[in-house]
Amino acid sequence: MKTEVREAAVITVVVAVAGVLLGVLWWWLAPRVPLVGDVVDGGWVVYLNDTEGEQAVGVDGTFSLLALAFGAVSALGVFLVRRRGGVPLVAALALGGLLGSLLAWRVGVWLGPAQDVVAHAKDVGKGVAFSAPLELDAKGALLVWSVAGLVVHLGLTALFGPRDPDPYEQQHRPRDGYGAPQA
């Protein structure tokens, strides 16, 4: 049991640290949401440059798809290293995926455009388009990595994992002419 817990701790840390790569990829691949600043009644206001644009949804979708891929790859890696399941292993995969997603979210926001949109609008000038800060509006996307990892690991374990012996199999009992066990 100590070995399984130690391996689970290592898996949690490795999977969580991979969240930095997810955050960098999210920042790099996510569509930019264009904003524009204007002066109204002496104060700055910021509007969407394209009110019918779908870039904001694309930001969430990009994070979700990347997290899905990271979940599948991390589950495959864990399965190839261990070749079996276990409660500590599965818990480590789920916790590592959640921590990795949280880390990726914060890294992407940190690398993305400035958080103070009014100050950024003042810097670029009136009527000039600029990128909105990277935001994750669909907070459920933080669970995608964990869920994908669990589903893929379960599938791999079910298909290729070691089999438990059948406790109901009656071995070495004589059978009658029809194949049924004799009493």
C-alpha positions in Angstrom: 0.0 0.0 0.0 2.9 2.4 0.7 4.2 1.9 -2.7 0.9 2.6 -4.3 0.5 5.8 -2.3 4.0 6.9 -3.2 3.4 6.3 -6.9 0.0 8.1 -6.6 1.8 11.1 -5.2 4.3 11.1 -8.0 1.5 10.8 -10.6 -0.4 13.7 -9.0 2.6 16.0 -9.2 3.6 15.0 -12.7 0.1 15.4 -14.1 -0.4 18.7 -12.2 2.9 20.2 -13.5 1.8 19.3 -17.1 -0.8 22.0 -16.5 1.9 24.6 -17.3 2.1 23.2 -20.8 -1.7 23.2 -21.1 -1.8 26.9 -20.0 0.9 27.9 -22.5 -0.9 26.0 -25.3 -4.2 27.6 -24.3 -2.7 31.1 -24.4 -1.1 30.4 -27.7 -4.0 28.7 -29.5 -7.1 30.5 -28.0 -8.8 33.0 -30.3 -8.4 36.6 -29.3 -11.6 38.5 -28.3 -11.4 42.0 -29.9 -12.4 45.0 -27.7 -12.5 48.7 -28.5 -12.5 51.6 -26.2 -14.4 54.9 -26.4 -14.9 58.0 -24.4 -18.5 58.5 -23.2 -19.5 61.5 -21.0 -15.8 62.1 -20.1 -15.2 58.4 -19.0 -13.7 55.5 -20.8 -15.9 52.5 -21.7 -15.0 49.3 -23.4 -17.1 47.4 -25.9 -16.8 44.2 -27.9 -15.5 45.1 -31.4 -17.6 42.4 -33.0 -20.8 41.9 -30.9 -21.7 38.8 -32.9 -18.3 37.2 -32.7 -17.9 33.8 -31.2 -14.3 34.2 -30.0 -15.3 34.2 -26.3 -16.9 30.7 -26.7 -13.8 29.7 -28.7 -11.6 30.5 -25.7 -13.6 28.1 -23.5 -13.7 25.5 -26.3 -10.0 25.6 -26.9 -9.3 25.1 -23.2 -11.8 22.2 -23.1 -10.4 20.4 -26.1 -6.8 20.8 -25.0 -7.8 19.5 -21.5 -9.6 16.5 -23.2 -6.4 15.7 -25.0 -4.2 16.1 -21.9 -6.6 13.8 -20.0 -6.4 11.1 -22.6 -2.6 11.3 -22.9 -2.1 11.4 -19.1 -4.4 8.4 -18.7 -2.6 6.5 -21.4 0.8 7.3 -19.9 -0.3 6.2 -16.4 -1.7 3.0 -17.8 1.4 2.2 -19.8 3.6 2.8 -16.7 1.4 0.8 -14.3 -0.7 -1.6 -16.5 -3.4 -1.9 -13.9 -5.8 0.2 -11.9 -6.2 0.9 -8.2 -7.9 3.4 -6.1 -4.8 5.5 -5.2 -3.8 5.6 -8.9 -7.2 6.7 -10.1 -7.5 9.3 -7.4 -4.1 10.6 -8.3 -5.1 10.9 -11.9 -8.3 12.8 -11.0 -6.6 15.1 -8.5 -3.6 15.8 -10.8 -6.0 16.6 -13.7 -7.9 19.1 -11.5 -4.7 20.7 -10.2 -3.3 20.8 -13.7 -6.4 22.5 -15.0 -6.3 25.1 -12.3 -2.6 25.7 -12.9 -3.2 26.0 -16.7 -6.1 28.4 -16.2 -3.9 30.7 -14.1 -0.9 30.4 -16.4 -3.0 31.3 -19.4 -4.5 34.3 -17.7 -1.1 35.4 -16.5 0.4 35.1 -20.0 -2.6 36.7 -21.8 -3.3 40.3 -22.4 -3.6 42.8 -19.6 -6.4 42.4 -17.1 -7.2 46.1 -16.8 -9.1 46.7 -20.0 -9.9 50.3 -19.3 -6.2 51.1 -18.9 -5.3 49.1 -22.0 -8.0 51.0 -24.0 -6.5 54.3 -22.8 -3.0 53.1 -23.9 -4.1 52.0 -27.4 -6.4 55.0 -28.0 -10.0 55.7 -28.8 -11.5 53.4 -31.5 -8.5 51.1 -31.7 -9.1 47.3 -31.4 -7.2 45.3 -28.8 -7.4 41.9 -27.3 -9.4 41.1 -24.2 -7.9 39.3 -21.3 -7.9 35.6 -21.5 -10.9 34.3 -19.4 -12.4 31.0 -18.7 -16.1 31.6 -18.5 -17.2 27.9 -18.4 -15.7 26.9 -15.1 -16.9 23.3 -15.7 -14.0 23.1 -18.3 -11.7 22.7 -15.3 -13.1 19.2 -14.8 -12.6 18.0 -18.4 -9.0 16.8 -17.9 -9.9 14.7 -14.8 -13.1 13.2 -16.4 -11.3 12.4 -19.6 -8.4 10.9 -17.8 -10.7 8.7 -15.7 -12.8 7.5 -18.6 -9.8 6.7 -20.8 -8.0 4.9 -17.9 -11.1 2.9 -17.1 -11.5 1.9 -20.7 -7.8 0.9 -21.0 -8.0 -1.1 -17.8 -11.2 -2.8 -18.8 -9.8 -3.7 -22.2 -6.1 -4.5 -21.5 -5.7 -4.8 -17.8 -5.1 -8.0 -15.8 -8.1 -10.1 -15.1 -9.2 -11.3 -11.7 -9.9 -15.0 -11.3 -13.5 -15.9 -11.5 -14.5 -16.8 -7.9 -17.6 -18.8 -9.1 -15.7 -21.0 -11.5 -15.9 -24.5 -10.3 -12.7 -26.2 -11.2 -11.9 -29.9 -11.0 -15.5 -31.0 -10.6 -16.7 -34.0 -12.6 -19.2 -33.2 -15.3 -22.0 -35.3 -16.7 -22.5 -36.1 -20.4 -24.1 -32.7 -21.0 -21.3 -30.6 -19.4 -23.2 -29.8 -16.2 -21.3 -30.3 -12.9 -22.3 -33.5 -11.0 -23.4 -33.2 -7.4 
